[in-house]
Amino acid sequence: MHGSFEFVIVAVITQSNIGLVKPLSLESQKSSCNVLQAQTGSYRMKIVISKQTTEAVYQRAVAIAETVNVIL
């Protein structure tokens, strides 16, 4: 299968960010949601996202691309 490496990079970034946002979103939708806990969770998520390096994202995208035979 041949495809676009740019698509793989976008998919990796999107999956990573949604993976971080989803738990916070689900927690904030509960009727017993604590606003302070939600704020703390969003702060932690911001820290995790800021620590994601461009090189790490690129290497993950390369590994996925090679697995599915996308030309780099």
Backbone as a printed PyTorch tensor [residue, N CA C, xyz], in Angstrom:
tensor([[[  0.8340,  -1.1800,   0.0000],
         [  0.0000,   0.0000,   0.0000],
         [  0.8780,   1.2430,   0.0000]],

        [[  0.5770,   2.1590,  -0.8650],
         [  1.3090,   3.4150,  -0.9090],
         [  0.3730,   4.5340,  -0.5000]],

        [[  0.8940,   5.4680,   0.2120],
         [  0.0730,   6.5810,   0.6710],
         [  0.9270,   7.7880,   0.9490]],

        [[  0.3680,   8.7170,   1.6370],
         [  1.0290,   9.9790,   1.9190],
         [  1.6320,   9.9690,   3.3230]],

        [[  2.9370,  10.2600,   3.3890],
         [  3.5950,  10.3430,   4.6830],
         [  3.0290,  11.5050,   5.4990]],

        [[  2.6430,  12.5720,   4.8320],
         [  2.0450,  13.7110,   5.5250],
         [  0.7700,  13.2890,   6.2510]],

        [[ -0.0050,  12.4160,   5.6120],
         [ -1.2240,  11.9090,   6.2420],
         [ -0.8820,  11.1420,   7.5120]],

        [[  0.1710,  10.3400,   7.4670],
         [  0.5820,   9.5560,   8.6350],
         [  0.9800,  10.4900,   9.7830]],

        [[  1.7300,  11.5420,   9.4750],
         [  2.1420,  12.4890,  10.5140],
         [  0.9190,  13.1440,  11.1540]],

        [[ -0.0130,  13.5940,  10.3320],
         [ -1.2310,  14.2230,  10.8560],
         [ -2.0120,  13.2340,  11.7160]],

        [[ -2.1000,  11.9870,  11.2750],
         [ -2.8230,  10.9680,  12.0430],
         [ -2.1540,  10.7200,  13.3960]],

        [[ -0.8360,  10.6760,  13.4270],
         [ -0.1040,  10.4500,  14.6820],
         [ -0.3400,  11.6120,  15.6570]],

        [[ -0.2480,  12.8290,  15.1720],
         [ -0.4630,  14.0020,  16.0320],
         [ -1.9010,  14.0280,  16.5460]],

        [[ -2.8500,  13.7840,  15.6540],
         [ -4.2630,  13.7970,  16.0340],
         [ -4.5650,  12.7220,  17.0660]],

        [[ -4.0800,  11.5170,  16.8340],
         [ -4.3220,  10.4140,  17.7720],
         [ -3.7340,  10.7050,  19.1390]],

        [[ -2.5620,  11.2750,  19.1490],
         [ -1.9050,  11.6140,  20.4090],
         [ -2.6920,  12.6580,  21.1860]],

        [[ -3.1100,  13.6990,  20.4970],
         [ -3.8450,  14.7720,  21.1680],
         [ -5.2330,  14.3390,  21.6150]],

        [[ -5.9290,  13.5700,  20.8020],
         [ -7.2530,  13.0840,  21.1990],
         [ -7.1210,  12.1340,  22.3810]],

        [[ -6.0720,  11.3410,  22.3830],
         [ -5.8390,  10.4420,  23.5060],
         [ -5.6770,  11.1780,  24.8170]],

        [[ -5.1420,  12.3880,  24.7550],
         [ -4.9830,  13.1920,  25.9670],
         [ -6.2660,  13.9350,  26.3320]],

        [[ -7.0010,  14.3840,  25.3420],
         [ -8.1910,  15.2010,  25.5780],
         [ -9.4010,  14.3570,  25.9840]],

        [[ -9.5230,  13.1590,  25.4470],
         [-10.7170,  12.3440,  25.6830],
         [-11.0060,  12.0940,  27.1620]],

        [[-10.0410,  11.6240,  27.9710],
         [-10.3470,  11.3940,  29.3890],
         [-10.8050,  12.6620,  30.1190]],

        [[-10.1730,  13.7870,  29.7950],
         [-10.5660,  15.0500,  30.4170],
         [-11.9810,  15.4360,  29.9950]],

        [[-12.2950,  15.2320,  28.7340],
         [-13.6320,  15.5500,  28.2280],
         [-14.6970,  14.6820,  28.9020]],

        [[-14.4260,  13.3950,  29.0070],
         [-15.3880,  12.4890,  29.6480],
         [-15.5840,  12.8450,  31.1210]],

        [[-14.5010,  13.1760,  31.7880],
         [-14.5800,  13.5350,  33.1990],
         [-15.3860,  14.8180,  33.3950]],

        [[-15.1880,  15.7830,  32.5200],
         [-15.8770,  17.0670,  32.6700],
         [-17.3600,  16.9800,  32.3330]],

        [[-17.7910,  15.9120,  31.6650],
         [-19.1950,  15.7460,  31.3120],
         [-20.0040,  15.0580,  32.4130]],

        [[-19.3280,  14.5460,  33.4230],
         [-20.0420,  13.9000,  34.5240],
         [-20.8160,  14.9410,  35.3240]],

        [[-21.9440,  14.5160,  35.8690],
         [-22.7470,  15.4480,  36.6680],
         [-22.0300,  15.8400,  37.9560]],

        [[-21.1020,  15.0160,  38.4060],
         [-20.3740,  15.3180,  39.6380],
         [-19.0120,  15.9650,  39.3490]],

        [[-18.8930,  16.6040,  38.2180],
         [-17.6290,  17.2030,  37.8070],
         [-17.1950,  18.2950,  38.7800]],

        [[-15.9440,  18.2370,  39.1870],
         [-15.3510,  19.2420,  40.0570],
         [-14.5370,  20.1820,  39.1640]],

        [[-14.8910,  21.4540,  39.1360],
         [-14.2420,  22.4200,  38.2510],
         [-12.7470,  22.5370,  38.5560]],

        [[-12.3860,  22.4880,  39.8100],
         [-10.9770,  22.5780,  40.1800],
         [-10.1990,  21.3820,  39.6480]],

        [[-10.7790,  20.1810,  39.7550],
         [-10.1250,  18.9940,  39.2140],
         [-10.0000,  19.0830,  37.6920]],

        [[-11.0160,  19.6180,  37.0300],
         [-10.9670,  19.7790,  35.5770],
         [ -9.8580,  20.7430,  35.1860]],

        [[ -9.7170,  21.8070,  35.9450],
         [ -8.6610,  22.7800,  35.6550],
         [ -7.2940,  22.1320,  35.8500]],

        [[ -7.1350,  21.3640,  36.9030],
         [ -5.8730,  20.6660,  37.1550],
         [ -5.5730,  19.6790,  36.0350]],

        [[ -6.6000,  18.9540,  35.6000],
         [ -6.4300,  18.0000,  34.5060],
         [ -6.0180,  18.6760,  33.2170]],

        [[ -6.5990,  19.8260,  32.9250],
         [ -6.2420,  20.5350,  31.6960],
         [ -4.8130,  21.0670,  31.7840]],

        [[ -4.3960,  21.4750,  32.9670],
         [ -3.0230,  21.9370,  33.1530],
         [ -2.0440,  20.7860,  32.9290]],

        [[ -2.3600,  19.6130,  33.4820],
         [ -1.4930,  18.4380,  33.2830],
         [ -1.4220,  18.0590,  31.8100]],

        [[ -2.5650,  18.1290,  31.1230],
         [ -2.5960,  17.7970,  29.7000],
         [ -1.7030,  18.7570,  28.9210]],

        [[ -1.7360,  20.0270,  29.2610],
         [ -0.9020,  21.0240,  28.5920],
         [  0.5770,  20.6970,  28.7740]],

        [[  0.9530,  20.2660,  29.9570],
         [  2.3460,  19.8990,  30.2250],
         [  2.7600,  18.7030,  29.3750]],

        [[  1.9080,  17.6910,  29.3090],
         [  2.2240,  16.4950,  28.5280],
         [  2.3750,  16.8420,  27.0490]],

        [[  1.4620,  17.6440,  26.5240],
         [  1.5360,  18.0350,  25.1140],
         [  2.8110,  18.8290,  24.8470]],

        [[  3.1780,  19.7150,  25.7570],
         [  4.3790,  20.5260,  25.5460],
         [  5.6500,  19.6870,  25.5720]],

        [[  5.6170,  18.5340,  26.2220],
         [  6.7940,  17.6700,  26.3010],
         [  6.9470,  16.7570,  25.0790]],

        [[  5.9100,  16.6960,  24.2610],
         [  6.0150,  15.8890,  23.0570],
         [  6.9820,  16.5890,  22.1040]],

        [[  8.0420,  15.9130,  21.7780],
         [  9.0290,  16.5270,  20.9020],
         [  8.6870,  16.2340,  19.4440]],

        [[  9.1110,  17.1250,  18.6010],
         [  8.9110,  16.9460,  17.1670],
         [  9.5880,  15.6650,  16.7000]],

        [[ 10.7650,  15.4020,  17.2270],
         [ 11.5140,  14.2070,  16.8210],
         [ 10.7780,  12.9290,  17.2220]],

        [[ 10.2020,  12.9040,  18.4060],
         [  9.4720,  11.7190,  18.8560],
         [  8.2480,  11.4670,  17.9800]],

        [[  7.5270,  12.5300,  17.6510],
         [  6.3590,  12.3890,  16.7860],
         [  6.7890,  11.9060,  15.4070]],

        [[  7.8590,  12.4750,  14.8890],
         [  8.3630,  12.0790,  13.5720],
         [  8.7750,  10.6050,  13.5670]],

        [[  9.4980,  10.1690,  14.5870],
         [  9.9480,   8.7710,  14.6530],
         [  8.7620,   7.8080,  14.7330]],

        [[  7.7480,   8.1960,  15.4680],
         [  6.5450,   7.3550,  15.5490],
         [  5.8590,   7.2750,  14.1900]],

        [[  5.7760,   8.4030,  13.4960],
         [  5.1710,   8.4290,  12.1650],
         [  5.9840,   7.5840,  11.1820]],

        [[  7.3060,   7.6490,  11.2550],
         [  8.1690,   6.8370,  10.3790],
         [  7.9240,   5.3560,  10.6340]],

        [[  7.8510,   4.9630,  11.8970],
         [  7.6250,   3.5510,  12.2240],
         [  6.2890,   3.0620,  11.6670]],

        [[  5.2530,   3.8740,  11.8090],
         [  3.9360,   3.4990,  11.2750],
         [  3.9780,   3.4480,   9.7590]],

        [[  4.5880,   4.4420,   9.1350],
         [  4.6750,   4.4990,   7.6740],
         [  5.3940,   3.2760,   7.1230]],

        [[  6.4830,   2.8820,   7.7620],
         [  7.2280,   1.7050,   7.3010],
         [  6.3930,   0.4360,   7.4540]],

        [[  5.6040,   0.3630,   8.5080],
         [  4.7670,  -0.8110,   8.7440],
         [  3.7140,  -0.9940,   7.6430]],

        [[  3.1730,   0.1240,   7.1600],
         [  2.1100,   0.0400,   6.1470],
         [  2.6230,   0.3930,   4.7440]],

        [[  3.9490,   0.3840,   4.5820],
         [  4.5980,   0.5830,   3.2770],
         [  4.3010,   1.9290,   2.6280]],

        [[  4.2800,   2.9750,   3.4110],
         [  4.1420,   4.3250,   2.8620],
         [  5.5260,   4.8040,   2.4950]],

        [[  5.6550,   5.3660,   1.3110],
         [  6.9530,   5.8640,   0.8500],
         [  7.2540,   7.1800,   1.5830]],

        [[  8.4490,   7.2130,   2.1780],
         [  8.8530,   8.4090,   2.9280],
         [  9.3930,   9.4710,   2.0030]]])
